Amino acid sequence: MDRLEAVLAGGARLVFLETPTNPTLDVFDIRAIARQAHVHGALLAVDNTFATPVNQRPLELGADLVTHSATKYLGGHSDLTAGVLLGARELLLPVWNGGRTSGR
């Protein structure tokens, strides 16, 4: 966090974080980081796997993209392999089109 302002001022276009982190359970202030990133024109992406949408909803806190590993806590039984990417349509379209053309 101490270096975030300098990195953003240096031209970073994306901040990617996991909160709470696994395994240390460090927690970041998503709303504050989103605000800081957006001031610099950067996007905020949050890996919300550990918290799940039951406990935390990063899009509502200002994140632009959210990812979940549905294989872990959402699935719960290790009987599936899945992932979820959430965000605004214009941010997801390149990902969707790339996945469609590569067969994923």
N, C-alpha and C positions, 0 to 999 in steps of 0.2 A: 504494500500500500504506500510505503514511503516513496517509492520510485514511480508510481503510476502517473503522476502529473508530468514528470519529465519524459516518460515514454510516450504519452499522448501528445505532448507538445512537439516531440520529435517526429510525429507523423504516423503513429500506429493507427490502423483503421479498425482493429478488432481487439476487444478485451474478452478473453475466454477464461472462465473460472468454474470451479466446482465448490459448492457450498451447501451444507457442511462438507468439509473435505474428508476423504476416506484414506487412511484410518485415523487421522489425528483429530477429527471433528472441529477443525477451525471453521469459524463462521464469518462470512463477509457481509457487509451491508450492501445488498443488491441495489437498493434505491439510490444510495449515495454514489456508488460506482457507476450506475447507469447515467445519473445526472452528469457526473464528471466526464464520462466517455462522450456523451451527446454534445457537450459544450465544444468538444474538439472534433465533432463530426464522425466519431467512431461508433461502432456497434458493440453491444454487449451480448455475449453468448454465455449461457449458464448450463453446466452439466448438473441436472437436478436428480440424478440417479439415487443418491443416498437419501435425500429428503422425501422423494416422490411427490406427486401433486396433492397427496392427502395432507402433507405437512407444510408445503411451500409452493407458491405459484409465481415464479419469477416474471412471467409476462405482466402480471398485475403490479409488479414492483418496478417496472421499467425496462426489463431485459428485452432485447430484440429477437433473440432465438433461444430456445430451450431444448435440451436433449435429455432423454431418459433411456437408460438401458432397461428395457422391459424384461430382459432375461433375469435380472437380479430380483429386486424387491417387488416389482409389479407382478411378475410371474409367480414368484414365491416357491415354486416346486422344482425349479431347474429342469422343467420339461418342455421349455420353448426357447427359441433364440429370436429375439426381436429388439428393435430400437425405435424410438420415436423422435422426430424433429418437429418442433412447433415454432411458429412465427408468422409474420405477415406474408401474404401470398407473394408479393414481389420479391421477398427474400428467399422464399422456398422454391419458386419456379426454376431457377438454375439448378438447384439440387435435384428436383423432380425430373427435369429434362435430362440431366446427366445420368441419373439412375436408370431412366427408361431406355436411353440409348446404349447403356453398358450392360443391360440385362439384370440389374440389381433390383 
